[in-house]
Amino acid sequence: LPKNSIYNTTNLRMLSWQVKEVEVKGRRTWHTTEHGNATNVGHSMSYKRYLRDLDLLYLDLEELGPNDPHTLYYLGATHLACIDAILGVGFHKLTEQVLYHINQGIFYLEQRVQPNIIDLANRIGGNSEETWAAVRWLAHSYHNYKRDYNKAHYW
C-alpha cells in the first residue's frame, strides 16, 4: 500500500495463498462456463461458485484465525447465499443440505457479532456495515429459515 494510504496497515497480514484468474476474450473460462453455457458470462450466483468461495474463505479462516471479522462475516453470508442458489425464492422443504448451510451461516454470523470481534474489527479499521449486515442476516435467518420469531426479534 502507498505510504499515505488511508488504511491502517499495522495489523495487515499477507495471505500465503493466491488465486489467479485471467479472462481472455473469446476463450472459455471458469466464469463463462460455470452455469453450463458460455453465454452466461460471470454467473457468480451459482451454488458451485458459492462452494468455491467457501473453500477460499475456509483457507482464510485457517490462516487468519477464528476471530477474523471479515472472514466470519463472509463465511456466514456465503452459507446463506448457498440457500438461495439451491432453492431459489419462496418457501421450500428444508433438506439436510439446506439445514447445513442455515446452521453454518448462523454460526459464523453469530461469531461475527460477538463484542470481542466487533472490538477487533474496529481496532483494525473494521467495517461497521459488516456488523450491521450480520445482524440483519441473523434476523432474516431466524425469521424465515428457523421460524424462531423471538430470536429474529432479538437480532
N, C-alpha and C positions, 0 to 999 in steps of 0.2 A: 504494500500500500504506500502511496505517496507520504512524505514526511508531514505534510499539512492535512492529512486525512481527518475527516470528522469522526471516524470510528475509533473506539477505544481498542488499541492493539496490545495492551499489556497482558490480556488473558487470551489472546489469539493463538490457536494451535493449528498447525497444518495437519491434514489427514495424510496417512501413508498410502492410501489407495486413490485411484483416479479412473474415471470413465471417459473414454474418448468416443465421440460420435461425430462423424463427418457426413454432411449432406452434400451429395453431388447431383446436380441437375440431370435428370434422366436415368439415374441409377436406382435400382430397387434397394431400399434400406429398411432397417427395422421399423422406422417411423412410418414409412409408406406401406408396409405390408402387415402391420400389426393386426389390423382388423380384417385381413383376408383379401384386400384388393388394393391396388396401387392408387386408386382414385381417392381413397380416404386418407389423405396425407395427414400425418401427425395425430392420429387417433389416440389422444393421451388419456381418454376416459374409459379405456377397456380394462377388464378385470386382469388380463395378462399384464398390462402396463402397471397397474397398481401393485401386483405381486412383485414385479421387478423393483418398483420403488421401495417396497417394504424390505426386500433383500438389501438394498443400499442403505436404508435407514437403520437396519439392524447392524450393519457394519459400522455406521456412525455411533450407535449406542455402545458397541463393543469398544470402539476406540476412544470415544469422548467420555464414556462413563454413564452410569444410570441416572445422573442428575442433570444432563444437558437439556436445558429448557426447549431449545429449538427442535431437537430430535424427538423429545417426548411429545411435543405438540403434533409434529408431522406424522409420527407413528400412529397416534390416536386418530387424526384426521384422515389418514390414508386407509386405515382399517375401516372407518365409517364410509369412506368413498367406495370401498370394495362392495359394500352392501348395495348401493345404487347400481353399480356395474353388474352385479349378479341379478338383481331383482327388477330394476327399473323403478318407476314411480308407482306409488299406491301401496296397498296392504297385501302382503303375501304370507304364505306359510313360512315359519321360521325354521329353516333346516339347520342341521348341525354346523354346516359351513357358515351360514349367516350368523348363527349364535356365536360362533368363534370370533368373527370379526366384530360383532357388537361388544362382546365382553373384553376383547383386546383393546378396542377403541376407547371404551370407558376406562379401562385400567390405566392406559397411558395418559389420557386427558386428566384423570384424577391425580395422577402423579404430577402432571404439569402445573396444576393449580395449588399444590401444597405451598404453604408460606415460605419454606426454605428455598424452593425452586423459584418462586416469584422474586424473592430477595436476590438470589443468584443472578437471575435474568436482568434485574435492574442494575446490579453492580457491573455486569459485563456489557452494558449498553443494550439490554434486552428489549424485546418488542412487546409493549403493553397490549397491542392488538391481538397477539397470540394468546395472552391470558384471557382477554375478553372473549375471543372466538372459542377457546377451550371451554369456558363456562357456558357459552351459548350451545355448543355441540353436546355438552353433557345434559343440559336441559332438554334439548331435542331428542337425544338418545333415550333418556329415561321416559320421556312422554310418549314418543312414537314407537320405540322398539320394545322397551321393557314394560310399558303401561304402568309405571310407578310414578303416579302423579305427585306424591309427596316429595320424592327426590327431585322430580322435574321442577317443582316449585322452589325447592331449596336452591337449586342452581340458578 
